[in-house]
């Protein structure tokens, strides 16, 4: 697993590369770049040096970190991103989350905090890799299966694709039509198949998944409730709080207070 640290201040970038215990985290290489332009060169490396995690400043003179992540998404490179910034601006956070940023750290931050967030990011990368392996294995098994088993295997594979899409777009307002287009199925057929396999409506599953992630972040992170709302696809903080209370019976702040005491 490889990390790319990007900051236009060399002392900051070099400090992170030197002070973080990468070996203990299971990181093979920690690369360093001092601009978005220089960072792009690392995405032409061999597959063995593929960047898995981007640790990046937002405000840089030769292209912002947000522009770099947007370029990475446009070119379909798969990675997790953590932004480092000294500006606690809500618009920055919103844009970062829309681009699929995993986390957002206000600088200056102690190396221990950066390392803690990196651990969570690494787990996210491993989780995504595991899902990819499962899907690949199922496709290979499907190819070997007898025709009589095809329908069952195909249904399992379709549901797995739906769940993967939901997890990868959890920070968005996920629509049934978009999922159907992504997996090339009729919208109504897809919804019926999902309900048959999972025992619940697709809309219910999406909301349940968003609330599960929100509860995990409330307990295991110091992110504000407004940022957590954005990370699970709610652009309106009040709507998120109302939805959360309707499902859990208490507000997000009350949930956090109770769980952290335990």
N, C-alpha and C positions, 0 to 999 in steps of 0.2 A: 504494500500500500504506500502511495506517495502523496506528499503534501507540497503545495506551492504557496509560499508567503510573498505577498505583493504589497509594497509600501514605498512611496517616493522618498521617504526619509531612511537612508541606509542603516542608521543606527537602530531604528525600530525593527526593520526587517531582519537585520543580522542578529539583533538581540534575541528575537524570538527563536531564530534558527539555532542559536548557540545555547540558550537557557532551557529550552524545553527538552525533556528526556524522551526523545523520539523512540529510542530502542525499547524502553519500557512500555511505550504505547503501541509497539508493534509496527512502527513506521519504518519502511526501508530507506526512503530518501526524503529529505526536506530541501526543496529547491528554493531559490530566492530570486525575485525580480524587483526592479525599482520603478517600473512603469507598466501601464496596461499594454503598451506596444511590445515591450520586452517579454511580458507574460505570455502573449499570444504564441511566441516561438516555442514554448514548452508543449504546445498542443500538436506539434509535428514530430514529437519524439516517438520512439518505438513503443510497441504495445506494453513492453515490460516496464517502461517508465511512464505509463499512463497516469495522469493526475487524478487522484481520487477525492482530494479535499483542497479547496481553495480558501486560504486565509488572507483576506484582502482589505486594504484601506478603501474608503469610499472616495474621498476628495484627493485627486491627483492631477497634476497639470497636463499630462499627455493622454487624457481620457480617464474618466472616473471608474471606480470599481463597479458601479451599477452598469455602465456601458460595457465593461469587460464581461460581466456575467451575462448580459443580454447577448453579446457576440457568441459566447460559449453555448448558450441555449439555442441560438439560431443555427449553429453548426453541429448541433446534436451531440455534444460531448456530455457524458453522464458523470456528474460529480456533485458533492455537497459543498456548500459555500457558507463561510462564517465571515461576516463583515466586521472590521475594526474601524471605529470612527470616534472623533472627539466631539462630534455634534449630535446632541440628543434631540434631533428634529423628527417629528412624527411623519412628515412626508418622506424622509429618507427611509424610515422603517417600513412604511407602506409599500414603497417601490421595491425595496429589498425583498419583502415577503412575496410580492406579486411575481418576482423573478424566481422564486423558489429558494431563497436563502434559508439555510437551516437555523442560523442564529445571528445575533447582532450584539457586539460587545462595545461598550463605551470605554474609550481610552482616556487617561492611562488606566490600565488594568493590570493587576499582579499576574505574574506568570502562572501562579497556581490556578487562578480563575480561568485563564486561557487554556491551560492543560485540562481542567475539568470539563470545559465545553468541548474540547477536542475529543475527549473520551466518549462523550455522548454522540458526537458526529461520527466517530469511527464505528460505533454500534449501529448507527443508521445506515452507513455504507455496507456493513456486513449483512444487515437485515435485507437491504435491497438486492445484494448479491445472492443471498439465499433464495429469495423469491425468484430471481432470474434463473437460478439453477433448477428450482422446482419446475418452472415452466418449460425449460429446455428438456428436462428429463421426461416430463409428461408428453411433450411433442415426439420425443424419440420412442417412447413406449407406445404412443398412439400409432406411429408408423409401423411398429412391429405387431400390433394387435390384430386379432382376427376381425373380419367385417362385422360379426355379430356384436362385438364389444365396442364398435366405433361410436355409436350414438352416446353411450354412457361416458366414454372417455372424452368425447368432443364437448359434452355438456360441462364436465368438470373443468376442462381447459378454458372454456368460455367464461365460466364464473371466476376462475383464477385471473383471467385477463381483466375482467370488470373490477375485481378487488384491487389489482395492481394499479389500474388507472385511477381509481379513487384515492389510493394512498399517495400516488405521485402528484395528484392535483388537489390534495386536501385543503390547500390554502386558497382555493378558488370556489366560486359559486357553481358547483358541479351540476350539469344538466343531463338529463337522461339522453337527450338527442345527441349530445357530444360524445357520450360513451358509445352509443350505438354506431355512430359514424367512425369512431376510432377502431372498433373491432369488426366493422363491416357487416352489421346485422340489422334486420328490421327492428325498429324501436320497441314496438309492442311485443314482438316475439322474444326479444332480449329480456324485457321486464317480466314476462310470464315465466321464462326459463329460470331467471334469477330467483323469483318467488318460490318456484317448485323446488329448487336445489337448497335454498337457504331458509325457507319458511317465513320470509318477511318481504315486504315491499322494498324495492330498491331505494326509494326515498327514505324509508325508515332506517335502512342499513347505513346510508351516507350520514344521516344525522347522528346515529348512534356512534359511528366511527369518529366523527368530529368531536363529540362530547367526550369520548374515551381519551382522545389525544389532549383535549383541553384540560381534563382532570389530571392527567399525567403531568402536564406542564405547570399546572397550578401547584402541585405538590413538589415536583422535582426541579423547578427552575425559579429564578427570581424575576422572570419577565412580568411586566405589568399586565393586568387583565386586558387592557385595550390592545396590547401587542399580541397576546394569546388569541384574542378574538380574530385578529387579522390572520394569524397563522392557521386558523381553521376555517377561513373563508367568510368571515363576517366583517363587512366594512362598516357596519353600524353597531357601535358598542352597546347601545340600549337594546337592540334586537338580540344580540348575543346573550346579554344578561337575562332578558326575559325568557328566552328559549332555554337557557341553562336552568333557571329556577323552575320552569314548567316541568322539566324532566327530572331534576334532582331534588326539588322541593326547597332548595336554599340558593342564595346568590353565589356567584363565583368566589367573592371575597370571603363569605362565610364558610364555603367548602374548604378553601385554602387554610383558613384559621383553624378549623376543626382537625383537618388531616395532618397539618404540621405539628400540632400539639401532640398527636398520637405518635 
